[in-house]
Amino acid sequence: MQIHYKTPDQIEAMKVAGRISAKALRKTGELVRPGISTLELDRFAENLIRMEGARPAFLGYNGFVGTICSSLNDQIVHGIPSLDVILQEGDIISIDTGAIIGGWVGDNAATYAVGSVSAAAARLIEVTEKAMWAGIEAAQPHGRLGDIGHAVQAVAEGAGFGVVREYVGHGIGHDMHEDPNVPNFGKRGTGIKLRPGMVIAIEPMVNAGSGKTRGPYEDRWTVYSADGSLSAHFERTIAITEEGPLVLTCE
Ligand code: MG
């Protein structure tokens, strides 16, 4: 494992990628409505990122064809945008997107309700976002990596939901995926030490049912909940500083 610690100046530079990533996510999320295709969302996000002078972080990554990952309902992550996928009232959709500028990457995600959704779906979204913020709050300097996973897991499982274990958060910097892996489960006080200069993406994936996954299948990307239950996903890129966690993917 090789962790690339960032200097305060480098963290400042990463804020630019973070701001553009956050704007792309927010503005694309505002377009979510019944009748729009996930490819339209993707094209919008790509244009926005390029207009900001950045480039999409996901496009071409291991051959991925989108600027966003768009994952509907029982899809957990890595759904491929398509003209054939039209959002329907009652769906939930995770949008994950990132931008690269000045050689630094930003990465963030959120799950949106399409029109009005069931109370159960709304609660899943709410709990997953809360779990992400609990994980961020737990990312304190001189704490341990397991503090983050423990905090996320406590919120998600406390609400009766399943935490996905096969996919995890990650270090981020010049590369979208750097060391360390940041699991959404764990024991407080265990794992590597959290030090100022670490920049990580905290991204709980929470299923309404079991946390087990299935896939990807023919498209080589889309991951589903094993039991077909709804899945939600939120993500922020944060830096660990002496003063505490600092969210970089914000406007
Ligand atoms: Mg990520």
Residues whose N, C-alpha, C, O or C-beta is under 5 A from the ligand:
A	BS01	MG	D107 A201
